[in-house]
Every structure is written in structure tokens, then in C-alpha cells.
Amino acid sequence: MATPSASRRDFLKTLGTALATTAAGPTILGAADKAGAKRPVIGTGEFTYEVYHDWGTLPAGLAYGNTHGVCEDSQGNIYIHHTVNASSDRHDTMVVFDEKGRFIRSWGKEFEGGAHGLHIHREAKDEFLYLCDTKHALVTKATPKGEVVWQFGYPKESDKYAANTDGTPALKDGKPVVNYSPTNIAIAPNGDFYVADGYGSSYISQYSKDAKFIRTFGGKGKEAGQLDCPHGLTVDTRGPTPILLVADRSNKRLQTFTLDGQHIGFVDGFPAPCHFSERKGVMVVPDLFARVTLIDRDNRVIEQLGDAGIDSWKPIRSGPRDAFPVGKFVCPHSAIFDHAGNIFVVEWVEVGRVSKLRKV
């Protein structure tokens, strides 16, 4: 799910006449571009990349829906979190590939339709995945093979989600009614983690490493400390003191906070920032409006990659794969640096797209 406002429904009203969704078949790494020519090269200087669209070989019977999340484990394996295409015979939302794009395993049927944020974190000798499910309003910690460690819903301890004078939420048919739809997670050096309620009430909730609630901050608005669709976030350790860097998407900016939720500042010039990944002081910022941005330690733009124009996605994101521009992006939703400095970009398109930008 991806919208430049707090709800996809409102955003889709702006699409106009989009093409009908086309079923996605198996996707194969290594296919040449449509003309059989050399692969496109984007960027400049140190940040030059050869583009491999539709990276990775999906197993028979599994077709991507919206490709929302991506991460890499310590073995170089790549994890893709997607919603599952309506045409798919298989329903696993997590697909794992080795570094050459060969399928390893898949799992996660329970997240179909809601698979969104994806973060990997090493804890002692083990690695764990942190997942956000926007449809079922859940945050899950799991092993790389899909075993659930814990799972929880909205932060019931937070008064920001209370509707009644006694501090409890409103109920419907005996169930809490709250505007909560988590989009992404970030983890601090001490193990505290932050959950962005990007598609719900635009709050960020902080938890201890053992998933105990600490605080909620933010909330919908445009003023300092307020957010409008905090879609992605990361604990930025590039400076002397770790800070929280937030993709304040519908406000068209980045916003920074202390780790206890106090506003620090803004970084403007991002039409629809979605999330972050950092390597050697450089941050990659996928932007829903058809580009991927690299910024330096001072959050100044180094390079704009694959920029297809702010409105280019409207007629094609719901259409066939052949309509997607070669060497450019449609709707970048998440991106990571891998261990070698390559970049993986996943996009909010109905048939899914995973692109590898191989560092030249």
C-alpha cells in the first residue's frame, strides 16, 4: 500500500484513467531489455549503476502484487515483501532469493494484502525480521524462515488512540475501533524500536527492545513535530548523536527528531519520500514520484536516479509490465544498499517490480 496521503482511497482518486491491472507471470533475472541492447546505465561518477529490472526468479504459481519492502541478510540473501497479485496461485508474501536472484523460499500467507514495511536486525548471533501489515494493522517480529517471535496491534497503552473519557478506545461489536495502519519500523542502537502509523493517525510509537510501550509522538498536521503520513523512518547514526529521520511523505519533506520524540528540523525538496537505507554515510531515499535520491551526511542531494517525472506513474502503475520505462522508475516504495554497494529498489505497481542497480 502506498499513498501520498494517509489513505490509499483518497490517493487513488487522483489517478484518473489508469490501465486495468494485468496479471503477472514468473519474472526472470538476466533478461535483456526489450531491444536486446545493453542495459541502461544511470547516475554519475562514484554513483553510477547498471539497471537490472525484474530481478530474481519467482517460483511457478507465485505472482507479485505491490512490492513494498526489501532487505538483505548477513548471507547476502534478498527478502521481498509484497501483497500478492490477484492472479497468483500461491499466496506467500515474503520471497527470499540468494544474491544471484535464485529463489530460496517463501512464506507469509497471513500477510496477504497488507504486506508492507520490512526491516532486518541482528540481535546477538541471530537475525530477525520486523514486518508491518497495513491491512491487518499488525507489527510482527519473525525469524528469517517465518517463525513468529511476537506480534501486536495498535498501541493500546497510548492515550493518543483513546476515544473515551476513561482512556479506552471506542468499541464496535466489542472490538476496538482505532485509526491505525503501521507502515515501517526503525531500530535504535539500544534496541528500542519505532513504529510509524503512516496510513492511520500519523503518530510514531516507541517501544523498548522487549516490545514494551514507551511513548507516542507526532500526529497529523504540518507544524514542527507534526506529521502527515510518516511512511518510513530510520535511526540515523551518521552524526555524533543518533536521531530519528522520518519520511514525512504527505508533507513532502523529511523531518528529524531526537530519540525521545522531540522535533529537531526539516529537510525539504522531497515530493513523496517513502523510506531509507544507509551505507558509508550515504542515504538512499526512494520517492514515490518516480525517482530514487541519494543524500550525503548533511542530507544534501548527491544524485537523482531514474527520475521519470513527478506525474509519470499515473497512467502506468496499474498497467502491464511492458509499459514500465526502461532505466527509469514508476513508483519507488522501498530501497536498500546491499553489502557491495548495489541498490535494490521495489515499486508500488500492481504487478510488482524489483530492480537491481549494480554499482559500476
Secondary structure, 3 states (H helix, E strand, C coil): CCCCCCCHHHHHCCCCCCCCCCCCCCCCCCCCCCCCCCCCEEEECCEEEEEECCCCCCCCCCCCCCEEEEEECCCCCEEEEECCCCCCCCCCCEEEECCCCCEEEEECHHHCCCEEEEEEEEECCEEEEEEEECCCCEEEEECCCCCEEEEECCCCCCHHHCCCCCCCCEEECCEEECCCCCCEEEECCCCCEEEECCCCCCEEEEECCCCCEEEEEECECCCCCCECCEEEEEEECCCCCCEEEEEEHHHCEEEEECCCCCEEEEEECCCCECCCEEECCEEEEEECCCEEEEECCCCCEEEEECCCCCCCCCCCCCCCHHHCCCCCCCCEEEEEECCCCCEEEEECCCCCCEEEEEEC
